[in-house]
Amino acid sequence: MEGTVGSAALLPVTQTVEFDTALIRKLSQLGPRYTSYPTADRFNAEFGYRDYLQAVTGATARGNMHPLSLYIHIPFCESICYYCGCNKIVTKDRSKAANYLIYLKREIEMQGKLLAGANQVEQLHFGGGTPTYLSDAQMGELMQHLRRWFNFAPDAEGEYSIEVDPRTVTPERVHSLRRQGFNRISLGVQDFDAEVQKAVNRIQPESETVAIIDAARAAGFRSVSVDLIYGLPKQNLQTMEQTLEKVIAADPDRIAIYNYAHMPHLFKPQRRIAEADLPSAETKLDMLALCIKRLNDAGYIYIGMDHFAKPTDDLAIAQRQGRLHRNFQGYSTHVGADLVSCGVSAISAIGATYSQNVKTLDEYYEHIEQNELPIARGIKLNMDDLLRRIIIQMLMCNFELSIASIELAYPITFNSYFATELLKLRELEQSGLLTIDEEWITVTPKGRLLIRNICMVFDRYLASAQAAKADDGATQPLRYSKTI
Ligand code: SF4
């Protein structure tokens, strides 16, 4: 598919993004996804338990009912999906999960005591792995335990979400999850095509997935989200067209379309994918263009990165009102909440710090046995980090940046502090990705898909790493995925 899908002058109300093949081909490069700034690869082992305690003290000093986000990581899966790049443990031995829960509950208790009396959870997210690897009873007990140690905002105000693998739940279980307190659900679908499912070792009959979506709606979940992936083995425009048609017919509130990044040097399971089965870079772009067109036509709004939502969904409303936020779970509607994460490898963000838990079960259990939070590494943000974080955050969430608001909040003159960055932004302006005037940097509909490129201009660590690599004559870092 050559050229562009749609044109800025003719954009329908809901078409907030424009696909420009030539521009994407020219500018797509490896880069971070900015679920945090600085990115997690900048965390260091000098940051420890004491630094975390200090950050929590700062947060609790801000007074009662400070909004909190909670993230709970359940690392287990029953079988391996070959495309997977998550931190997970594939096992059919259920006793492993029972043992993990003993330690997870102790970590939750430690965190609850630390934040006692000064928190109100407005957001909860269960991710993995497969959170629904836990049995219904285990999940019920875990939710009760969370409520024992944290104050939760009422259901109507809080955003309580869970990632669900439709292969692991029944419609009855979905109703039970709603009763246990979840009000948002996100379903991993990836692709409905049988050949694609076989090639990635994830057989998931369409009828079962649709039954789970229907059950979520009947159970009263406020938002149903579906995750798809483009770029998987055996995928082509036809399979993508069919999958999109079925997904749109199922009518979810949000749809995420992730780019499959084939990085077998980093993720072992991907070595089981036959490279010959992967669609070409050209076909991948065509598939993305198709997704954008179909979703725009169906009335979904482009939120940013990989996310689309109905105009009535909270994400779209928050974006319109400038309240959208971005954290490790993607976009969220709760600005300013500290994030406390429990479980192996989970990342917390408290005040001006990030911290990450240890990555293996043995290390995790060992720390908890010693009554110590299992923090492995992290980072304290300095003023420059905070400034760049807010800029990246605003660009990613609102696609615009008020220069005056930055100068009001920070003791800088934007044009001189970011003189080098502005030169690079001018080049992107020439390419049509954004416009710059005295008061605003505004991302164009064409620039939205390449928002990571724009944010990378403000990433000081990336710039210094790239300069060092250029001195060495080395190529771009391989730990990041392509921006498109
Ligand atoms: S994609 Fe999800 S279900 Fe599949 S192995 Fe990875 S974490 Fe587990």
Boltz pocket constraint, residues with backbone or C-beta under 6 A from the ligand:
constraints:
  - pocket:
      binder: B
      contacts: [[A, 76], [A, 77], [A, 79], [A, 80], [A, 81], [A, 84], [A, 85], [A, 86], [A, 88], [A, 128], [A, 129], [A, 130], [A, 165], [A, 188]]
      max_distance: 6.0
